[in-house]
Amino acid sequence: MVNTSTAAAEGVLTALWPICLVIIAALFTYNLTVHTNAMDTIKKMLAGISDDKRILMLMIGWGFGNFMEGMAGFGTAMAIPASMLAGIGVDPIQAVTACLVANTMPTAFGSVGVPTATLAQVSGLELAPLAANVALIEGLITFISPFLMIIICGGGIKALKGVMGITLTASLSFVVPWFITAQFLGAELPDIIGSTCSILCMIAAIKLFKNKPSPEYSIGLVNEDMKFKISSKDGLRAWMPFILILVFLVVTSTLFPVINKPLSSIKSSFQIYSGEGGKALSFIWINTPGILIFAAAIIGGLIQKASIAEIFKVFLSTLKKYWKTVFTICAVIAIAKIMTYSGMISDIANMLVVTTGSFYPFVSPFIGVLGAFITGSGTSSCVLFGKLQQETAVSLSLNPYWITAANVMGAGIGKMVCPQGIAIGTSAINAVGSESKILSAVFKYFIFYTLLACIICFAGAWINI
């Protein structure tokens, strides 16, 4: 009984710091920008870039959506872009479908890297090589996604005509910096840096290619109210919290050891689990993403002329709105810790080894898919099955980093069809009751991504990646 209690306590503390800390900090940042009307300014800046709905799909659904995933996650990356696209004239069902497709692979590094960081914690693997493997295993599907978004938006492959160059730019300008960041900086910044580069490169490509949309793809941003002219000063102020987050996370990373080492040394370590196999937990108090995001959000909010009282009110409303999410994550990680220490995970892993044998790498991504479909969360899928994937890989003498990375890849794909995600989508476009239409539209892409993920994982496992 004591061992069970201490295992659960370890799970709860692990969930609260740093996982839930990052989640609340990220969502607090978003809510604060909504409160100061900065988010409206950002939306108008993005929507005023082009009259072509295909380009706006890439700019808002791909670039800004992935930015929101990197910063906040938990539904914001799909709901906000989908509502923006529907609001400026894109077919609502197409908008949600495309955003669901776009939001698959970025899930791994969403909320400043929470899913992958959590996966590393529960599996006992090192974060840096795990992040590198996640980027490697997800690279191909990530590259494909913008092209599928255009096909969805335009009703077929013919929609790529005239925007192939910009679509390729959107894809490569995200994937390349995203991949490099994951290899050298870890899990916190790939989505943020990749999406920032993608947005800037798309703006440059729009000016370079100067494509004129055919009437079929024009959304008619013709009147003065819809041209959305924003001054540079207002634009900079609106983006300030996100700029500060990027700066703080980069400056305190291992790229700057003079800053990183002293801040990282401010920590406490102690053992909670009383049974055999327990290890000391380390809690870093300052150089952790959640604290840095909170600092950036507060400074950014003050720059946006929010008062201390308003900032505190937004913080309390964020806690009130998302306490159930925090409770769920704490409960799931507590259960996962109990299962790990009791040997249940090892028993399930042994069963999978016997059942699937050398074909396990083909099945591995589907386990992540199942976890996300059930829980509606990439992070929860990683908590439930991360240790299972690692132990099964070790039993089969496979690379545990590759197999465990397949779990978070599958989790991103599973979010495409999970009831929670689709419900968020219908709410975002004010089309509650259209869930079956969205599921029908996105299902073929879900099947394609699932099969492709299984093939990639299987091939990579047996060529010893």
Backbone hydrogen bonds, N-H to C=O, Kabsch-Sander energy under -0.5 kcal/mol:
donor,donor_aa,acceptor,acceptor_aa,energy
5,S,1,M,-2.3
6,T,2,V,-2.7
7,A,3,N,-2.2
8,A,4,T,-2.3
9,A,5,S,-2.4
10,E,6,T,-2.3
11,G,7,A,-2.0
12,V,8,A,-2.4
13,L,9,A,-2.5
14,T,10,E,-2.3
15,A,11,G,-2.1
16,L,12,V,-2.4
17,W,13,L,-2.4
19,I,14,T,-1.0
20,C,15,A,-3.5
21,L,16,L,-1.0
22,V,18,P,-2.2
23,I,19,I,-2.0
24,I,20,C,-2.8
25,A,21,L,-2.2
26,A,22,V,-2.8
27,L,23,I,-2.4
28,F,24,I,-2.5
29,T,25,A,-2.0
30,Y,26,A,-2.0
31,N,27,L,-2.8
32,L,28,F,-2.3
33,T,29,T,-1.9
34,V,30,Y,-1.8
35,H,31,N,-2.3
36,T,32,L,-2.1
37,N,34,V,-1.2
38,A,33,T,-1.3
39,M,33,T,-2.0
41,T,37,N,-1.4
42,I,38,A,-2.3
43,K,39,M,-2.4
44,K,40,D,-2.3
45,M,41,T,-2.3
46,L,42,I,-2.1
47,A,43,K,-2.6
48,G,44,K,-1.5
49,I,46,L,-1.3
53,K,51,D,-0.6
53,K,217,Y,-2.8
56,L,52,D,-2.3
57,M,53,K,-1.9
58,L,54,R,-1.7
59,M,55,I,-2.9
60,I,56,L,-3.0
61,G,56,L,-0.7
61,G,57,M,-1.3
62,W,57,M,-1.1
62,W,58,L,-0.7
63,G,58,L,-2.8
64,F,59,M,-2.3
65,G,60,I,-1.4
66,N,62,W,-1.9
67,F,63,G,-1.6
68,M,64,F,-2.6
69,E,65,G,-2.0
70,G,66,N,-2.4
71,M,67,F,-2.1
72,A,68,M,-3.3
73,G,68,M,-2.0
76,T,73,G,-1.7
78,M,75,G,-0.9
79,A,75,G,-2.8
80,I,76,T,-1.8
82,A,78,M,-1.8
83,S,79,A,-2.2
84,M,80,I,-2.3
85,L,81,P,-2.8
86,A,82,A,-2.5
87,G,83,S,-2.0
88,I,84,M,-1.2
89,G,86,A,-1.0
90,V,85,L,-2.5
95,A,91,D,-2.6
96,V,92,P,-2.3
97,T,93,I,-2.5
98,A,94,Q,-2.7
99,C,95,A,-2.0
100,L,96,V,-2.3
101,V,97,T,-2.0
102,A,98,A,-2.6
103,N,99,C,-1.7
104,T,101,V,-1.3
107,T,104,T,-1.0
108,A,105,M,-1.5
109,F,106,P,-1.0
110,G,107,T,-1.7
111,S,69,E,-3.3
112,V,70,G,-2.7
113,G,109,F,-1.1
114,V,110,G,-1.5
116,T,108,A,-1.4
117,A,113,G,-2.6
118,T,114,V,-3.0
119,L,115,P,-2.3
120,A,116,T,-2.2
121,Q,117,A,-1.9
122,V,118,T,-2.7
123,S,119,L,-1.8
124,G,120,A,-1.2
125,L,120,A,-1.0
130,L,126,E,-1.3
131,A,127,L,-2.8
132,A,128,A,-1.9
133,N,129,P,-2.0
134,V,130,L,-2.4
135,A,131,A,-2.1
136,L,132,A,-1.7
137,I,133,N,-2.7
138,E,134,V,-1.8
139,G,135,A,-0.9
142,T,138,E,-2.4
143,F,139,G,-2.1
144,I,140,L,-1.8
145,S,141,I,-1.7
147,F,144,I,-1.1
148,L,144,I,-1.6
149,M,145,S,-2.1
150,I,146,P,-1.7
151,I,147,F,-1.9
152,I,148,L,-2.5
153,C,149,M,-2.7
154,G,150,I,-2.7
155,G,151,I,-0.9
156,G,151,I,-1.5
159,A,156,G,-1.7
160,L,157,I,-1.8
161,K,158,K,-1.6
163,V,160,L,-1.7
164,M,160,L,-0.7
167,T,163,V,-2.6
168,L,164,M,-2.6
169,T,165,G,-2.1
170,A,166,I,-2.7
171,S,167,T,-2.2
172,L,168,L,-2.8
173,S,169,T,-2.5
174,F,170,A,-0.6
174,F,171,S,-0.8
175,V,171,S,-2.9
176,V,172,L,-2.3
178,W,174,F,-2.1
179,F,175,V,-2.8
180,I,176,V,-2.5
181,T,177,P,-2.7
182,A,178,W,-1.9
183,Q,179,F,-1.9
184,F,180,I,-1.9
185,L,181,T,-3.2
186,G,181,T,-0.9
193,I,189,L,-2.9
194,G,190,P,-2.7
195,S,191,D,-2.4
196,T,192,I,-1.9
197,C,193,I,-2.4
198,S,194,G,-2.2
199,I,195,S,-2.6
200,L,196,T,-2.1
201,C,197,C,-2.6
202,M,198,S,-2.4
203,I,199,I,-2.0
204,A,200,L,-2.0
205,A,201,C,-2.5
206,I,202,M,-2.6
207,K,203,I,-1.7
208,L,204,A,-1.9
209,F,205,A,-3.4
210,K,206,I,-1.9
217,Y,214,S,-1.8
218,S,214,S,-0.9
219,I,51,D,-2.2
222,V,220,G,-2.0
226,M,223,N,-1.1
227,K,224,E,-1.1
230,I,228,F,-0.6
235,G,231,S,-2.5
236,L,232,S,-2.7
237,R,233,K,-2.2
238,A,234,D,-2.2
239,W,235,G,-1.9
240,M,236,L,-0.8
240,M,237,R,-0.6
242,F,239,W,-0.7
243,I,239,W,-2.2
244,L,240,M,-2.7
245,I,241,P,-1.9
246,L,242,F,-2.1
247,V,243,I,-2.4
248,F,244,L,-3.1
249,L,245,I,-2.5
250,V,246,L,-2.0
251,V,247,V,-2.8
252,T,248,F,-1.8
253,S,250,V,-1.3
256,F,253,S,-1.8
259,I,256,F,-1.5
260,N,256,F,-2.9
261,K,257,P,-2.1
263,L,259,I,-1.7
264,S,260,N,-2.6
265,S,261,K,-1.3
266,I,263,L,-1.1
267,K,265,S,-1.5
268,S,283,F,-1.8
270,F,281,L,-2.0
272,I,279,K,-0.5
278,G,275,G,-1.3
281,L,270,F,-2.8
283,F,268,S,-3.1
284,I,282,S,-0.6
285,W,266,I,-2.2
285,W,283,F,-0.5
286,I,266,I,-0.6
287,N,263,L,-0.7
288,T,286,I,-2.3
291,I,288,T,-0.7
292,L,288,T,-1.8
293,I,289,P,-2.6
294,F,290,G,-2.3
295,A,291,I,-2.3
296,A,292,L,-2.3
297,A,293,I,-2.8
298,I,294,F,-2.5
299,I,295,A,-2.3
300,G,296,A,-2.8
301,G,297,A,-2.7
302,L,298,I,-2.2
303,I,299,I,-2.2
304,Q,300,G,-1.7
305,K,302,L,-1.7
306,A,301,G,-2.6
311,I,307,S,-2.5
312,F,308,I,-2.5
313,K,309,A,-2.1
314,V,310,E,-2.4
315,F,311,I,-2.1
316,L,312,F,-2.4
317,S,313,K,-2.3
318,T,314,V,-2.0
319,L,315,F,-2.2
320,K,316,L,-2.4
321,K,317,S,-2.1
322,Y,318,T,-2.1
323,W,319,L,-0.9
326,V,322,Y,-2.0
327,F,323,W,-2.6
328,T,324,K,-2.6
329,I,325,T,-2.4
330,C,326,V,-2.4
331,A,327,F,-2.4
332,V,328,T,-2.8
333,I,329,I,-2.5
334,A,330,C,-2.1
335,I,331,A,-2.3
336,A,332,V,-2.4
337,K,333,I,-2.3
338,I,334,A,-2.1
339,M,335,I,-2.7
340,T,336,A,-2.2
341,Y,337,K,-2.7
342,S,338,I,-2.1
343,G,339,M,-0.7
343,G,340,T,-0.9
344,M,339,M,-1.2
345,I,339,M,-1.4
347,D,343,G,-2.0
348,I,344,M,-2.3
349,A,345,I,-2.5
350,N,346,S,-2.4
351,M,347,D,-1.9
352,L,348,I,-2.2
353,V,349,A,-2.2
354,V,350,N,-2.1
355,T,351,M,-2.6
356,T,352,L,-2.9
357,G,352,L,-0.8
357,G,353,V,-1.4
359,F,356,T,-2.1
360,Y,357,G,-1.7
362,F,359,F,-1.2
363,V,359,F,-1.1
363,V,360,Y,-0.8
364,S,360,Y,-2.2
366,F,363,V,-0.8
367,I,363,V,-1.3
367,I,364,S,-0.7
368,G,364,S,-1.2
369,V,365,P,-2.1
370,L,366,F,-2.7
371,G,367,I,-2.1
372,A,368,G,-2.1
373,F,369,V,-2.4
374,I,370,L,-2.2
375,T,371,G,-2.4
376,G,372,A,-2.7
381,S,377,S,-1.7
382,C,378,G,-1.8
383,V,379,T,-2.1
384,L,380,S,-2.6
385,F,381,S,-2.2
386,G,382,C,-2.0
389,Q,385,F,-2.4
390,Q,386,G,-2.0
391,E,387,K,-2.6
392,T,388,L,-2.3
393,A,389,Q,-2.2
394,V,390,Q,-2.1
395,S,391,E,-2.2
396,L,392,T,-1.6
397,S,394,V,-1.3
398,L,393,A,-3.1
403,I,399,N,-2.1
404,T,400,P,-2.3
405,A,401,Y,-1.9
406,A,402,W,-1.4
407,N,403,I,-0.7
407,N,404,T,-0.9
408,V,404,T,-1.0
409,M,405,A,-1.8
410,G,406,A,-2.5
411,A,407,N,-2.1
412,G,408,V,-1.7
413,I,409,M,-1.5
414,G,410,G,-2.7
415,K,411,A,-1.5
416,M,413,I,-1.4
417,V,414,G,-1.2
418,C,414,G,-0.7
422,I,418,C,-2.0
423,A,419,P,-2.3
424,I,420,Q,-2.0
425,G,421,G,-1.9
426,T,422,I,-2.4
427,S,423,A,-2.0
428,A,424,I,-2.1
429,I,425,G,-1.3
430,N,427,S,-1.1
431,A,426,T,-3.2
434,S,431,A,-2.0
438,I,434,S,-2.0
439,L,435,E,-2.7
440,S,436,S,-2.3
441,A,437,K,-2.1
442,V,438,I,-2.4
443,F,439,L,-1.6
444,K,440,S,-0.5
446,F,442,V,-1.9
447,I,443,F,-2.5
448,F,444,K,-2.0
449,Y,445,Y,-2.6
450,T,446,F,-2.5
451,L,447,I,-2.5
452,L,448,F,-2.4
453,A,449,Y,-2.6
454,C,450,T,-2.2
455,I,451,L,-2.2
456,I,452,L,-2.6
457,C,453,A,-2.5
458,F,454,C,-2.3
459,A,455,I,-2.8
460,G,456,I,-2.6
461,A,457,C,-2.2
462,W,458,F,-1.6
463,I,459,A,-0.6
463,I,460,G,-0.6
464,N,461,A,-0.7
465,I,460,G,-2.4
